[in-house]
């Protein structure tokens, strides 16, 4: 009896809220493309963006234009490349990139390296004074 009760409770917990599952609907590609088009229209031209296609390729660069069918992105590469046109039907994700500065880890690493260099310089200076 106890095992049956535990199985029922476990099944109820595993299923989760069934009413939420019932209200969720799969979005079609056309609806998703429309939403991505609206979102891309809200991003200012000239902004840094990161786009991912449905095939898995990624494009990082500057948003040049937003048309009814596609976005045009100028890739950020070491060597100049032509702009890339990504259709909304092929676009899986479009993200505005912010915070192009240094990360906290990089700032801490630079500070530690500078401090270690200063301490080693002082040790070398005192060693040179004591050697005479």
C-alpha positions in Angstrom: 0.0 0.0 0.0 2.8 2.4 0.9 4.6 1.7 -2.3 1.5 2.4 -4.4 1.0 5.7 -2.5 4.6 6.7 -3.1 4.3 5.8 -6.8 1.2 8.0 -7.1 2.9 10.9 -5.3 6.0 10.6 -7.4 4.0 10.5 -10.6 2.1 13.6 -9.6 5.3 15.4 -8.8 7.0 14.3 -12.1 4.0 15.4 -14.2 4.0 18.9 -12.7 1.2 21.4 -13.3 -0.8 19.8 -16.1 -2.8 23.0 -16.6 0.4 24.8 -17.7 1.2 22.1 -20.2 -2.3 22.3 -21.6 -2.0 26.1 -22.2 1.4 25.9 -23.9 1.3 25.9 -27.7 4.0 25.4 -30.2 4.8 28.6 -32.1 4.9 28.3 -35.9 7.9 29.5 -37.9 5.8 32.4 -39.4 4.8 33.7 -36.0 8.4 33.4 -34.7 9.7 35.2 -37.8 7.1 38.0 -37.2 8.2 38.4 -33.6 11.9 38.4 -34.5 11.1 41.1 -37.2 9.4 43.3 -34.5 12.3 42.7 -32.1 14.9 43.6 -34.8 13.0 46.7 -35.6 13.4 47.9 -32.0 17.2 47.5 -32.1 18.9 50.8 -33.2 20.9 50.6 -36.4 24.6 50.5 -35.8 24.3 48.5 -32.6 26.5 45.4 -31.9 24.3 42.3 -32.3 24.8 38.5 -32.0 22.7 36.4 -34.3 22.3 32.6 -34.5 20.6 30.8 -37.4 18.5 27.7 -37.3 21.4 25.8 -38.9 23.6 26.7 -35.9 25.9 29.3 -37.4 26.6 32.5 -35.5 27.1 36.0 -36.8 28.6 38.7 -34.6 28.7 42.2 -35.9 27.0 45.6 -36.5 23.3 45.8 -37.5 23.2 47.7 -40.8 19.6 47.3 -41.9 16.3 45.6 -41.0 14.0 44.8 -44.0 10.7 43.0 -44.1 12.4 39.7 -44.9 15.9 39.8 -43.3 18.5 41.6 -41.2 21.8 42.7 -42.7 24.8 42.4 -40.4 28.3 43.6 -41.0 30.6 40.9 -39.5 33.2 42.0 -37.0 36.4 40.3 -38.3 40.0 41.0 -38.4 39.9 41.1 -42.2 37.1 43.0 -44.0 34.2 40.7 -45.1 31.0 41.6 -46.9 27.8 42.1 -45.0 25.7 39.0 -44.3 21.9 38.9 -45.0 20.0 36.6 -42.6 16.4 35.9 -43.4 13.9 36.0 -40.5 12.8 32.4 -41.4 16.4 31.3 -40.8 17.0 33.4 -37.7 16.8 31.5 -34.4 18.0 34.2 -32.1 19.0 37.9 -32.3 20.6 39.5 -29.3 21.8 43.1 -28.6 25.3 43.0 -27.2 26.1 45.4 -24.4 29.0 45.8 -22.0 31.9 45.6 -24.4 34.3 46.6 -21.5 36.6 44.3 -19.5 35.1 41.6 -17.3 35.7 41.6 -13.6 38.1 38.6 -13.9 40.3 40.4 -16.4 40.4 43.5 -14.1 41.4 41.4 -11.1 44.0 39.6 -13.1 45.6 42.8 -14.3 45.7 44.2 -10.7 47.3 41.0 -9.4 49.9 41.0 -12.1 50.8 44.7 -11.5 51.0 44.1 -7.7 53.2 41.0 -8.2 55.5 43.0 -10.5 55.8 45.8 -8.0 56.7 43.4 -5.2 59.3 41.6 -7.3 60.8 44.9 -8.2 61.1 45.9 -4.6 62.7 42.6 -3.7 65.2 43.0 -6.5 66.0 46.5 -5.4 66.5 45.5 -1.7 68.6 42.5 -2.8 70.8 44.8 -4.9 71.3 47.2 -1.9 72.1 44.3 0.4 74.7 42.7 -2.0 77.1 45.7 -1.6 
